[in-house]
Structure formats: structure tokens, C-alpha cells
Amino acid sequence: MDALNHLMMTNLLTNLLFLIVGLGYGVTFVLMKEILAGLSFGHNGASLYEWQLVASNLYRSDSLRRSL
């Protein structure tokens, strides 16, 4: 039972780590989008950001599904 509890904790911590990394990437992409928009390259920046947002949401929902 203790081993199972340890496994659950490790899984929770791993998911938390992925969430932190995902948020970090999200912030980075927002900043990149702002910079690209500033350089009159806004359309490609926005579409790249939207694609990354979709990908991160899919990945996050998949990791949540695996943890349940």
C-alpha cells in the first residue's frame, strides 16, 4: 500500500512539473508573439501561438487522462 502511495505522489509531482514547464512555454510563446507583432510579423506570430496553444491543451488533457 505504501508503494502505491509513493507511486501516486511521484505521478502527481511529475504532472505538476509538466504543468510548470507548460506554463513556462506558454509565457515564452506569448512574449515571442508580442516581439513578432512588434517586428510587423504579427500574422505568423499569432498563428504559431495559436498552434502552440492547441498543442499544449491537447498534451495537458492527455497527461490528465493518463493520471486518472
C-alpha positions as CSV (number, residue, x, y, z in Angstrom):
1,M,0.0,0.0,0.0
2,D,2.9,2.3,0.8
3,A,4.5,1.6,-2.5
4,L,1.2,2.5,-4.3
5,N,1.0,5.7,-2.3
6,H,4.6,6.6,-3.3
7,L,3.8,5.9,-7.0
8,M,0.8,8.2,-6.8
9,M,2.9,11.0,-5.2
10,T,5.6,10.6,-7.9
11,N,2.9,10.8,-10.6
12,L,1.4,13.9,-9.1
13,L,4.8,15.6,-8.8
14,T,5.6,14.7,-12.4
15,N,2.3,16.1,-13.6
16,L,3.0,19.3,-11.6
17,L,6.4,19.6,-13.2
18,F,4.9,19.2,-16.7
19,L,2.3,21.9,-15.8
20,I,5.0,24.3,-14.7
21,V,7.1,23.6,-17.8
22,G,3.9,24.0,-19.9
23,L,3.1,27.4,-18.3
24,G,6.7,28.5,-18.9
25,Y,6.5,27.6,-22.5
26,G,3.1,29.4,-22.7
27,V,4.6,32.6,-21.3
28,T,7.6,32.3,-23.6
29,F,5.3,32.0,-26.7
30,V,3.2,35.0,-25.5
31,L,6.4,37.1,-25.3
32,M,7.6,35.8,-28.7
33,K,4.2,36.7,-30.2
34,E,4.5,40.2,-28.8
35,I,8.0,40.6,-30.2
36,L,7.0,39.2,-33.6
37,A,4.0,41.6,-33.7
38,G,6.3,44.5,-32.9
39,L,8.5,43.5,-35.8
40,S,5.5,43.7,-38.2
41,F,5.5,39.9,-38.4
42,G,2.3,39.6,-36.4
43,H,0.2,37.2,-38.6
44,N,2.7,34.4,-38.5
45,G,3.4,35.0,-34.8
46,A,-0.3,34.8,-34.0
47,S,-0.8,31.6,-36.0
48,L,2.2,30.0,-34.4
49,Y,1.0,31.0,-30.9
50,E,-2.5,29.6,-31.6
51,W,-1.0,26.3,-32.9
52,Q,1.2,26.0,-29.8
53,L,-1.8,26.8,-27.5
54,V,-3.8,24.0,-29.2
55,A,-0.9,21.6,-28.9
56,S,-0.3,22.4,-25.2
57,N,-4.0,22.0,-24.4
58,L,-4.1,18.6,-26.2
59,Y,-1.0,17.5,-24.3
60,R,-2.3,18.7,-20.9
61,S,-5.6,16.9,-21.4
62,D,-3.7,13.7,-22.4
63,S,-1.5,13.9,-19.3
64,L,-4.6,14.4,-17.1
65,R,-6.3,11.4,-18.7
66,R,-3.2,9.2,-18.0
67,S,-3.0,10.4,-14.4
68,L,-6.7,9.3,-13.7
